[in-house]
């Protein structure tokens, strides 16, 4: 097990994890801290697992400065299940919800919400090819909530400040792909959710942060696994939780704290993204970024080359250089570099050097 | 990492995993078969993950002799989410479903089904303290399906042959706690589901085996994560699946195949259970099994001692001897030994010796 091969992993999710986290998980895999059992084998009602989940929650609370009137839940089903649970729980009979549509994920979120009741787009940038943030919002003052996707993983557009909902309308955010990549003001939100598999851990667990008053909206008689109120009351332990995924997420939270917290990781993330965007901007049009400069995501950088043939060659050559996962999403094509928290500065720099070298040879 | 401490783990789930499976997962944790990435880091759209999920599916199909007109899905949310998805998908508007209630889990399943529509108990052994199988069934010939729980994890009662539904009524089974512990005739079922975290892997993935004609029942406009038809069509890849859990489940399927398949593992499981039940039966009443002899589970063996004080001492002394997880479920008290596939014959034998020694000292 010594000196395992490791590559630079630009996958959009599941994505790169901190090496230190993987090493800890590996070392503890057969015997979790003297229990003689793997984390996968211990009871979710044991004091050992209680410590894992409570520490993860406390660390996340510290990282994001989550106020006391918010609950944290670790649930299954991904952001995709939240697309349904959200309107089921927060949109009382007859009410409508507002959605800001800025890419594939917010478009999918409103589609799911419409299956279950009324929802309208407060803005929609599809005409612009989802390459920007909306210039203005058409807001419903009576909306059950205002939903936005803080970072669109496929189109690479990111909100750097929250949209302002009308007085009394709670703000709801899908933060799957920029979760814990920078500080945010949680007190502005009614609910925040995100799949772990980009910045925070493996696939199979989703974090939901919900303000206490939102829990009062849950209607009677929802199936318990779709009921925020019941899940929050159980402390994520209504049924057997995805214990190993929660354990790894907890290790990632601890790693982020050790690095210096979210302000520090934001600085590192910004430096990595700036380096890649500079390589695009200084390429004289050889590389063309998808997103408008003011909306450029710090996490996901989709860009194009002069031809699809060159894009294919780029992905192949990159792979030979151990730069993995650079193919753009099948729905938009091109190249996408996802540079989440765990992507090292060295990895981003190696990509930049590769881009320059590739342009020199093929430009 | 050499010589990790390992105990005999009688937890009811999450539960013991085969040592060989854990060792493989550990060895591959930083570099999955030369990719330079962990299984937790590879894309769920990569050819490496495709191979993982397709191999897992093929191995399960072979183990259970699953006919071609059944789909296999790996989903999130546990059996508890299936309690809701099942009636949402299989019970068309206005129809009623039948449930055989033989313990906590089938009781919970019918409770969830009633939240969403009509359901009735075709039998209910609660008056008997859930210690037996029903003597007769009161079956609705027009039921949308007949549901039973093949093994009740808490009460330790197990069906060894399927109940027979009326002509045209599909049989549905929650097999969470005896999944792949013995051969079954899948062709008798419309749908089979089970959480992995007892016999098949870590918590966080649930296996659903569904006959093709059942998929035609899914109504329009279900949220996609609750829609069997959409999930089956996507090959478990509608959204990011719990990749690491599926990988471990695949390793367990491979391990069962190597052991000789389900007929062989059934033999081993039966020998382990017989040894523990013999220790109970030969104790002259010191140990009293919960289940009636003809309903005794091969997987979960709940039993009582002469007093709660002795039960407490039993659990403590067992723990000192590295026999872990023997405390009964908080809802019924007493002792419970869960002896799933991965519990070794040595572990069961060590428990039997401990029981005899404990009785000698305290009887």
Interface residues (C-beta under 8 A of the other chain):
Chain A: X1 X4 X5 X6 X7 X9 X11 X12 X13 X14 X15 X16 X17 X19 X22 X23 X25 X26 X27 X29 X30 X31 X34 X35 X36 X37 X38 X40 X41 X42 X43 X44 X76 X77 X78 X79 X80 X81 X83 X84 X112 X115 X116 X195 X197 X201 X202 X203 X204 X205 X221 X222 X223 X224 X225 X226 X238 X239 X240 X241 X242 X243 X244 X245 X248 X322 X324 X325
Chain B: X1 X4 X5 X6 X7 X9 X11 X12 X13 X14 X15 X16 X17 X19 X22 X23 X25 X26 X27 X29 X30 X31 X34 X35 X36 X37 X38 X40 X41 X42 X43 X44 X76 X77 X78 X79 X80 X81 X83 X84 X112 X115 X116 X195 X197 X201 X202 X203 X204 X205 X221 X222 X223 X224 X225 X226 X238 X239 X240 X241 X242 X243 X244 X245 X248 X322 X324 X325
